[in-house]
Amino acid sequence: MEDSNVGSTGITRDNFEKPSSDSTIIKRQKQESVEEDDEAELEREDEADLKRLLMPDVGDLPPVPPSAVDSNFVSYFAPDFLKPGHDQYIYRHANGLCVIGLAQTHLAFKDEGGVTAVDFNVGKSDRSGIKVTGKRKKNAQHFESNTALCKVCTKDDTSYIVRCCIKGSLLEVNDRLIKQPSLLNSAADREGYIAIIMPKPADWLKTKPLFLGIDEYKKLRELS
């Protein structure tokens, strides 16, 4: 005689899923509702973040937008480099490149009329004639921190030597200054830079402690 617990398919009654109780169903529905609420909250937060990016609150914006230098470089300063009043800056990019130039407190800018001429023909070669090519920076010359980059002259014929400040490979000089020395007077920290140098990481780490950060420099020179 066929077992009463076995159907024609051979499946016992015990194998059939028991219907869920009302409390289990309610619990599952609550869990699903919580998950939906969490997902909706995340979507609202994403939309709010996107809105803040596209339509920032005017009150959160700085009075003056950051310059390209502030956004892409870390500023260092070499005050009184080898001589009193010979202040220079070093703007270091994340890739290690260093932009060299005259700090705003350099003596050259205190002379009446400012800088009137820039001469890269110093030392044993004309720095403006250096042409570096390729990824290996072929023809790049390696200089010490005290190597002269150029000479800047003022209206009263006073001249000042601008130096590398760091040991490294000279990649280029700003030869625009030969024809437009006034760039130093109007934009020494931007278009009026002097040169770009690539130091080795080890050389940079040795030299870095000798420089001042922007806050220290401003404090030293009593700048606002």
Sequence and secondary structure as in RCSB ss.txt:
>XXXX:A:sequence
MEDSNVGSTGITRDNFEKPSSDSTIIKRQKQESVEEDDEAELEREDEADLKRLLMPDVGDLPPVPPSAVDSNFVS
YFAPDFLKPGHDQYIYRHANGLCVIGLAQTHLAFKDEGGVTAVDFNVGKSDRSGIKVTGKRKKNAQHFESNTALC
KVCTKDDTSYIVRCCIKGSLLEVNDRLIKQPSLLNSAADREGYIAIIMPKPADWLKTKPLFLGIDEYKKLRELS
>XXXX:A:secstr
   TTB TTS BGGGS     HHHHHHHHHHHHHHHHHHHHHHHHHHHHHHHHHS  GGGS SS   HHHHHEEE
EEETT SSTT  EEEEEETTS EEEEE TT GGGGSTT EEEEE EETTEEGGG   BTTTTBT EEE TT EEE
EEEETTS EEEEE SS EEEEEE THHHH THHHHHHTTTTT  EEEE  HHHHHHHGGGSEEHHHHHHHTT  
